Amino acid sequence: MSVMIRPLEISDAPQCAQIYYDAIIIGAKDYYTTEQLNAWAGPQPNPEGWTKNLDGMTGFVAVKENAVIGFMTIDMEGYIKFAFVSPFESRKGVATAIYNALLNWAIERNIPSLSSDISLAARPFFLRQDWQVVRQQAPVCRGITLTNFHMTKALTA
């Protein structure tokens, strides 16, 4: 498998929408109820909404055979808003490759720490990257309570 990591482009929005949806509905099914998954993902992938979601964001995508298979975004404060990989490409090093590009980007800009609100499904990945759980949270999405974790990682000693 040859995967290329490149900067996120607004034209990636339709593929990111599908990855987001699939990663939640399929990839997180062992961690949340069907009701929770449907509330979190929404009724269907929304490419137009994702064009708005990603407009002006900094991020990286993994591309395999000309298709985006994963993406992560970061802001200048080090907050990672989106971190999703296609469930059909999970456990193949895709998330790690994207994360390493994002991490290098943050270090080059002297961002002192990273933070994110991490799902039950993604928590093991971020713990392997030496992130720390700050607190468990119970966000409400479309009237349904989910569980996630606010996590951080210091980049400077």
Contacts in CASP RR format, 6 or more apart in sequence:
PFRMAT RR
TARGET T0000
AUTHOR 0000-0000-0000
METHOD contacts of the structure
MODEL  1
MSVMIRPLEISDAPQCAQIYYDAIIIGAKDYYTTEQLNAWAGPQPNPEGW
TKNLDGMTGFVAVKENAVIGFMTIDMEGYIKFAFVSPFESRKGVATAIYN
ALLNWAIERNIPSLSSDISLAARPFFLRQDWQVVRQQAPVCRGITLTNFH
MTKALTA
1 64 0 8 1.000
1 92 0 8 1.000
2 64 0 8 1.000
3 62 0 8 1.000
3 63 0 8 1.000
3 64 0 8 1.000
3 69 0 8 1.000
3 93 0 8 1.000
3 94 0 8 1.000
3 97 0 8 1.000
4 62 0 8 1.000
4 63 0 8 1.000
4 64 0 8 1.000
5 60 0 8 1.000
5 61 0 8 1.000
5 62 0 8 1.000
5 63 0 8 1.000
5 97 0 8 1.000
5 98 0 8 1.000
5 100 0 8 1.000
5 101 0 8 1.000
6 60 0 8 1.000
6 61 0 8 1.000
6 63 0 8 1.000
7 58 0 8 1.000
7 59 0 8 1.000
7 60 0 8 1.000
7 61 0 8 1.000
8 16 0 8 1.000
8 54 0 8 1.000
8 57 0 8 1.000
8 58 0 8 1.000
8 59 0 8 1.000
8 60 0 8 1.000
8 61 0 8 1.000
8 71 0 8 1.000
8 73 0 8 1.000
9 61 0 8 1.000
10 51 0 8 1.000
10 54 0 8 1.000
10 55 0 8 1.000
10 56 0 8 1.000
12 54 0 8 1.000
12 61 0 8 1.000
12 68 0 8 1.000
12 71 0 8 1.000
13 47 0 8 1.000
13 49 0 8 1.000
13 50 0 8 1.000
13 51 0 8 1.000
13 53 0 8 1.000
13 54 0 8 1.000
14 45 0 8 1.000
14 47 0 8 1.000
14 50 0 8 1.000
15 67 0 8 1.000
15 68 0 8 1.000
16 50 0 8 1.000
16 54 0 8 1.000
16 61 0 8 1.000
16 68 0 8 1.000
16 70 0 8 1.000
16 71 0 8 1.000
16 82 0 8 1.000
16 84 0 8 1.000
17 45 0 8 1.000
17 46 0 8 1.000
17 47 0 8 1.000
17 49 0 8 1.000
17 50 0 8 1.000
18 45 0 8 1.000
19 68 0 8 1.000
19 69 0 8 1.000
19 70 0 8 1.000
19 71 0 8 1.000
19 84 0 8 1.000
19 85 0 8 1.000
19 86 0 8 1.000
20 41 0 8 1.000
20 45 0 8 1.000
20 50 0 8 1.000
20 82 0 8 1.000
20 84 0 8 1.000
21 41 0 8 1.000
21 42 0 8 1.000
21 44 0 8 1.000
21 45 0 8 1.000
22 86 0 8 1.000
22 87 0 8 1.000
22 88 0 8 1.000
23 84 0 8 1.000
23 85 0 8 1.000
23 86 0 8 1.000
23 87 0 8 1.000
24 37 0 8 1.000
24 40 0 8 1.000
24 41 0 8 1.000
24 84 0 8 1.000
25 37 0 8 1.000
25 38 0 8 1.000
25 41 0 8 1.000
26 87 0 8 1.000
27 87 0 8 1.000
27 90 0 8 1.000
27 121 0 8 1.000
28 37 0 8 1.000
28 40 0 8 1.000
28 119 0 8 1.000
28 120 0 8 1.000
28 121 0 8 1.000
29 37 0 8 1.000
30 121 0 8 1.000
31 119 0 8 1.000
31 120 0 8 1.000
31 121 0 8 1.000
32 40 0 8 1.000
32 119 0 8 1.000
32 120 0 8 1.000
32 121 0 8 1.000
32 146 0 8 1.000
32 147 0 8 1.000
35 144 0 8 1.000
36 144 0 8 1.000
36 145 0 8 1.000
36 146 0 8 1.000
39 141 0 8 1.000
39 142 0 8 1.000
39 143 0 8 1.000
39 144 0 8 1.000
39 146 0 8 1.000
40 141 0 8 1.000
40 142 0 8 1.000
40 144 0 8 1.000
40 146 0 8 1.000
42 142 0 8 1.000
53 82 0 8 1.000
54 73 0 8 1.000
57 73 0 8 1.000
57 75 0 8 1.000
57 81 0 8 1.000
58 73 0 8 1.000
58 74 0 8 1.000
58 75 0 8 1.000
58 76 0 8 1.000
58 105 0 8 1.000
59 71 0 8 1.000
59 72 0 8 1.000
59 73 0 8 1.000
59 74 0 8 1.000
59 102 0 8 1.000
59 105 0 8 1.000
60 71 0 8 1.000
60 72 0 8 1.000
60 98 0 8 1.000
60 101 0 8 1.000
60 102 0 8 1.000
60 105 0 8 1.000
61 68 0 8 1.000
61 70 0 8 1.000
61 71 0 8 1.000
61 98 0 8 1.000
62 68 0 8 1.000
62 69 0 8 1.000
62 70 0 8 1.000
62 71 0 8 1.000
62 85 0 8 1.000
62 89 0 8 1.000
62 94 0 8 1.000
62 97 0 8 1.000
62 98 0 8 1.000
63 69 0 8 1.000
64 89 0 8 1.000
69 85 0 8 1.000
69 86 0 8 1.000
69 88 0 8 1.000
69 89 0 8 1.000
69 94 0 8 1.000
70 84 0 8 1.000
70 85 0 8 1.000
70 86 0 8 1.000
70 89 0 8 1.000
70 94 0 8 1.000
70 95 0 8 1.000
70 98 0 8 1.000
71 82 0 8 1.000
71 83 0 8 1.000
71 84 0 8 1.000
71 98 0 8 1.000
72 80 0 8 1.000
72 82 0 8 1.000
72 83 0 8 1.000
72 84 0 8 1.000
72 95 0 8 1.000
72 98 0 8 1.000
72 99 0 8 1.000
72 102 0 8 1.000
73 80 0 8 1.000
73 81 0 8 1.000
73 82 0 8 1.000
73 83 0 8 1.000
74 80 0 8 1.000
74 81 0 8 1.000
74 102 0 8 1.000
74 105 0 8 1.000
74 106 0 8 1.000
74 114 0 8 1.000
75 81 0 8 1.000
76 109 0 8 1.000
76 111 0 8 1.000
77 111 0 8 1.000
77 115 0 8 1.000
78 106 0 8 1.000
78 111 0 8 1.000
78 113 0 8 1.000
78 114 0 8 1.000
78 115 0 8 1.000
79 114 0 8 1.000
79 115 0 8 1.000
79 116 0 8 1.000
80 102 0 8 1.000
80 114 0 8 1.000
80 115 0 8 1.000
80 116 0 8 1.000
81 116 0 8 1.000
83 95 0 8 1.000
83 98 0 8 1.000
83 99 0 8 1.000
83 116 0 8 1.000
83 118 0 8 1.000
83 122 0 8 1.000
85 94 0 8 1.000
85 95 0 8 1.000
85 98 0 8 1.000
86 94 0 8 1.000
95 125 0 8 1.000
99 129 0 8 1.000
103 114 0 8 1.000
103 155 0 8 1.000
106 114 0 8 1.000
106 155 0 8 1.000
107 155 0 8 1.000
110 156 0 8 1.000
111 155 0 8 1.000
112 154 0 8 1.000
112 155 0 8 1.000
112 156 0 8 1.000
113 152 0 8 1.000
113 153 0 8 1.000
113 154 0 8 1.000
113 155 0 8 1.000
113 156 0 8 1.000
114 131 0 8 1.000
114 152 0 8 1.000
114 153 0 8 1.000
114 155 0 8 1.000
115 134 0 8 1.000
115 150 0 8 1.000
115 151 0 8 1.000
115 152 0 8 1.000
115 153 0 8 1.000
116 126 0 8 1.000
116 150 0 8 1.000
116 151 0 8 1.000
117 137 0 8 1.000
117 139 0 8 1.000
117 148 0 8 1.000
117 149 0 8 1.000
117 150 0 8 1.000
117 151 0 8 1.000
118 126 0 8 1.000
118 131 0 8 1.000
118 148 0 8 1.000
118 149 0 8 1.000
118 150 0 8 1.000
118 151 0 8 1.000
119 146 0 8 1.000
119 148 0 8 1.000
120 147 0 8 1.000
120 148 0 8 1.000
120 149 0 8 1.000
123 133 0 8 1.000
123 149 0 8 1.000
123 151 0 8 1.000
126 151 0 8 1.000
126 153 0 8 1.000
127 133 0 8 1.000
129 153 0 8 1.000
130 153 0 8 1.000
131 151 0 8 1.000
131 152 0 8 1.000
131 153 0 8 1.000
132 151 0 8 1.000
132 152 0 8 1.000
132 153 0 8 1.000
133 149 0 8 1.000
133 150 0 8 1.000
133 151 0 8 1.000
134 149 0 8 1.000
134 150 0 8 1.000
134 151 0 8 1.000
134 152 0 8 1.000
135 149 0 8 1.000
135 150 0 8 1.000
136 147 0 8 1.000
136 148 0 8 1.000
136 149 0 8 1.000
137 147 0 8 1.000
137 148 0 8 1.000
137 149 0 8 1.000
137 150 0 8 1.000
138 145 0 8 1.000
138 146 0 8 1.000
138 147 0 8 1.000
139 145 0 8 1.000
139 146 0 8 1.000
139 148 0 8 1.000
140 146 0 8 1.000
END
